[in-house]
């Protein structure tokens, strides 16, 4: 970007930081669960694979960053060896992100990021009716369903097939996000 616009790297980093800060200031207006009055989440999800009661699909993705330096830098080294942020997102049936958590180091497990999120706390307080779908890396609980591990009956297999089809929405959402904003698929070199 600096080369194309004849700007110094320092200037570009300054502008990126300012724009990022501005986006963070208004993010809550756009990334949020619908209010009960406008809530069609369960109906929309049921149309995907006939799974009732679903209000979102959750997963984490690693965003590659340069080493932040300092004594705690290694906490940012993710399971894929590079320095990263572990970003948790929840999407609706239309692949719209309804919850986003971006403040965890790459070494944090997806399940921990979820358990300590404001969304998990809101679900536990009963602010939202319904459940999320997560992959096998999450702990199954009252508010988050995961695939069954020991499949015995045809019903178990049908549940896992419907779960996979529905939960795939968050994988596709991350794919779209990383294609649209290609920098997310590369190493972010801006100071965070």
C-alpha positions as CSV (number, residue, x, y, z in Angstrom):
1,X,0.0,0.0,0.0
2,X,2.8,2.4,0.9
3,X,4.5,1.8,-2.5
4,X,1.4,2.3,-4.5
5,X,0.5,5.6,-2.8
6,X,4.0,7.0,-2.3
7,X,3.6,7.0,1.4
8,X,6.1,5.9,4.1
9,X,5.4,2.6,5.9
10,X,5.1,4.6,9.1
11,X,2.3,6.7,7.6
12,X,0.5,3.7,6.4
13,X,0.8,2.0,9.8
14,X,-0.5,5.2,11.4
15,X,-3.6,5.3,9.2
16,X,-4.3,1.6,9.6
17,X,-4.2,2.0,13.3
18,X,-6.5,5.0,13.2
19,X,-9.0,3.3,10.9
20,X,-8.9,0.1,13.0
21,X,-9.6,2.1,16.2
22,X,-12.5,3.9,14.4
23,X,-14.0,0.6,13.3
24,X,-13.7,-0.8,16.8
25,X,-15.6,2.2,18.2
26,X,-18.7,1.4,16.0
27,X,-18.4,-2.4,15.7
28,X,-21.0,-3.1,18.4
29,X,-23.6,-1.3,16.3
30,X,-23.1,-3.8,13.5
31,X,-21.9,-7.0,15.0
32,X,-24.6,-8.1,17.4
33,X,-27.3,-10.7,18.0
34,X,-30.8,-9.6,16.9
35,X,-33.2,-8.4,19.5
36,X,-36.0,-10.8,20.4
37,X,-38.4,-8.7,18.4
38,X,-36.3,-9.1,15.2
39,X,-35.1,-12.6,16.0
40,X,-35.6,-15.1,13.1
41,X,-32.4,-17.0,13.9
42,X,-34.0,-20.3,14.9
43,X,-36.3,-20.4,11.9
44,X,-33.5,-19.5,9.5
45,X,-31.3,-22.2,10.9
46,X,-34.0,-24.8,10.9
47,X,-34.3,-24.3,7.1
48,X,-30.6,-25.3,6.7
49,X,-30.8,-28.9,8.0
50,X,-34.0,-29.1,10.2
51,X,-32.2,-28.5,13.4
52,X,-34.5,-26.7,15.8
53,X,-33.4,-24.1,18.5
54,X,-30.1,-23.1,16.8
55,X,-29.1,-19.4,17.1
56,X,-25.6,-19.4,15.8
57,X,-22.5,-21.4,14.7
58,X,-19.3,-20.7,16.6
59,X,-15.6,-21.3,15.7
60,X,-12.2,-19.8,16.0
61,X,-9.6,-18.9,13.4
62,X,-6.0,-17.9,13.7
63,X,-5.0,-14.5,12.2
64,X,-1.2,-14.5,11.6
65,X,0.6,-11.6,13.2
66,X,4.2,-10.6,13.6
67,X,5.8,-11.3,16.9
68,X,4.6,-8.7,19.4
69,X,7.9,-9.0,21.3
70,X,8.4,-8.9,25.0
71,X,8.3,-11.6,27.7
72,X,4.8,-12.8,26.8
73,X,5.3,-13.0,23.0
74,X,5.2,-16.8,23.1
75,X,1.6,-16.7,24.3
76,X,0.7,-15.5,20.8
77,X,2.3,-18.5,19.1
78,X,-0.6,-20.6,17.9
79,X,-0.9,-24.3,17.4
80,X,0.3,-23.8,13.8
81,X,3.7,-22.5,15.0
82,X,3.3,-18.9,13.9
83,X,2.4,-15.9,16.0
84,X,-1.4,-15.3,15.9
85,X,-4.5,-14.0,17.4
86,X,-7.3,-16.5,18.0
87,X,-10.4,-14.8,16.7
88,X,-13.8,-16.3,17.7
89,X,-16.8,-15.6,15.6
90,X,-20.5,-16.6,15.6
91,X,-22.6,-16.4,12.4
92,X,-26.2,-16.7,11.6
93,X,-27.8,-18.8,8.9
94,X,-27.1,-16.1,6.4
95,X,-23.4,-16.1,7.3
96,X,-23.6,-12.7,8.9
97,X,-21.2,-12.4,11.9
98,X,-23.3,-11.7,15.0
99,X,-20.5,-12.0,17.6
100,X,-16.8,-11.4,17.4
101,X,-14.0,-11.7,19.9
102,X,-10.5,-10.7,18.8
103,X,-8.5,-10.2,22.0
104,X,-7.0,-13.7,22.6
105,X,-3.5,-14.9,21.8
106,X,-3.0,-17.7,19.3
107,X,-2.1,-20.2,22.1
108,X,-5.7,-19.9,23.6
109,X,-7.9,-22.8,22.9
110,X,-11.2,-22.1,21.0
111,X,-13.2,-23.6,23.9
112,X,-11.6,-21.2,26.4
113,X,-12.2,-18.2,24.3
114,X,-15.9,-19.1,24.1
115,X,-16.2,-20.0,27.8
116,X,-14.8,-16.6,28.8
117,X,-16.7,-14.6,26.2
118,X,-19.5,-12.2,26.9
119,X,-21.7,-14.2,24.7
120,X,-21.3,-17.4,26.9
121,X,-22.1,-15.3,30.0
122,X,-25.2,-13.8,28.2
123,X,-26.4,-17.3,27.3
124,X,-25.9,-18.5,30.9
125,X,-27.9,-15.5,32.2
126,X,-30.7,-16.5,29.9
127,X,-30.5,-13.4,27.7
128,X,-30.8,-15.5,24.5
129,X,-33.0,-18.6,24.0
130,X,-31.4,-21.3,21.9
131,X,-28.1,-23.0,21.4
132,X,-24.9,-22.6,19.4
133,X,-23.2,-25.2,17.3
134,X,-19.5,-25.8,17.7
135,X,-17.0,-28.4,16.5
136,X,-15.5,-31.2,18.6
137,X,-12.9,-28.8,20.0
138,X,-15.6,-27.3,22.2
139,X,-17.1,-28.8,25.4
140,X,-20.7,-29.7,24.8
141,X,-23.0,-28.0,27.3
142,X,-26.5,-26.7,27.7
143,X,-25.9,-23.7,25.3
144,X,-23.4,-25.2,22.8
145,X,-23.9,-28.5,21.0
146,X,-21.1,-30.4,19.5
147,X,-21.0,-33.5,17.2
148,X,-21.7,-36.8,18.9
149,X,-18.6,-38.9,19.4
150,X,-19.9,-42.5,19.8
151,X,-22.4,-43.0,17.0
152,X,-24.7,-46.0,17.6
153,X,-28.1,-45.3,16.1
154,X,-29.3,-44.0,12.8
155,X,-30.6,-41.0,14.8
156,X,-27.0,-40.3,16.0
157,X,-25.8,-40.3,12.4
158,X,-28.6,-38.0,11.2
159,X,-27.8,-35.6,14.1
160,X,-24.1,-35.5,13.1
161,X,-25.0,-35.0,9.4
162,X,-27.4,-32.1,10.2
163,X,-24.9,-30.6,12.7
164,X,-22.0,-30.7,10.1
165,X,-24.2,-29.2,7.4
166,X,-25.3,-26.4,9.7
167,X,-22.0,-25.7,11.4
168,X,-20.3,-25.5,8.1
169,X,-21.8,-22.0,7.8
170,X,-19.1,-20.6,10.1
171,X,-16.3,-22.3,8.1
172,X,-17.7,-20.7,4.9
173,X,-18.1,-17.4,6.7
174,X,-14.4,-17.4,7.6
175,X,-13.5,-18.3,4.0
176,X,-15.5,-15.4,2.7
177,X,-14.0,-13.0,5.2
178,X,-10.5,-14.1,4.4
179,X,-11.1,-13.9,0.6
180,X,-12.7,-10.5,0.9
181,X,-10.0,-9.1,3.2
182,X,-7.0,-10.9,1.8
183,X,-4.7,-9.4,4.5
184,X,-6.3,-11.7,7.0
185,X,-4.8,-14.7,5.2
186,X,-1.3,-13.2,5.5
187,X,0.9,-12.0,8.3
188,X,-0.4,-8.7,9.8
189,X,2.7,-6.6,10.2
190,X,1.0,-3.6,11.8
191,X,1.6,-2.9,15.5
192,X,-1.4,-4.0,17.4
